[in-house]
């Protein structure tokens, strides 16, 4: 499985570590940068590219996922979620990694490089990549509502209006 990586300066060390870890665990990391430390870099430049690559590959039938990393992970998540077809979840525990995949079929995760130890963040990624989407009808329905809104801009009907 390909795993697309993007970050800012606050996530550079984790991204480099994850790239090696992914290779050692039979994943194919694709690094969208940055490639050197620059305290003034802009995370959208790199996170949008990682998310766009995930969206394109998934549209072509590939089972790609992505990881975006920043100081808190918040801005990186927001950037990734601007890409059509991306559901990026902010992950801060093993449980949120599991639920992001099981309930939301998240295809990108975001993590805060300044919020957790290297070991914890690596474990969150490991759990996220291994967890399948449950396929439960209620989750499929909810994801469908978001996808329809993304495509049309029309709000889903309120309960009782359908």
Phi, psi and omega in degrees: 000137174277140176232114182272133184240138173209152183200189167237189183302328181289341180252004186300314181296317179295318180300315179297318177298314181296323179301315177293315182299317180298316178299316179296338182251026173066027170260163176249097179287142174236114187267118180260010175096174002287168183248356174210158184287128174214107185297349180252012181292165183245116184302327181301327181306318186266321183288323176297321178295318178297314181294318178300319179295319177298313181300316181295315182292321178293323177296332179272003176098001179279156181260048182282152173226173181219158176225124175242145191222137174213196178295309178253336185091349184293306181297323180295320176297315180299317179297311182300322182288353175282345181275125180304133178089356180262136171237099183257128181250136172283121184249129179228006179199168175298321181297318180290330175295314179298310184293326178301320180278310185299312188264328188248355184048042178301137180250356173220142173241151177239143181219148180268112181294341179260004186257341188218162175288160178302318179297316179294315181297320178298318179296320178300317179296315180303313180295314180302313183292329184274339188277127177274162171289137183290328183076006179303142184306317183296325179286320176300316180299313183294318177296322177298322178297318179294318180296319178296317178298317179301321183281324188247337186078005180267132180291146174294152182294148174290153177305135181090345180268348186280000000 
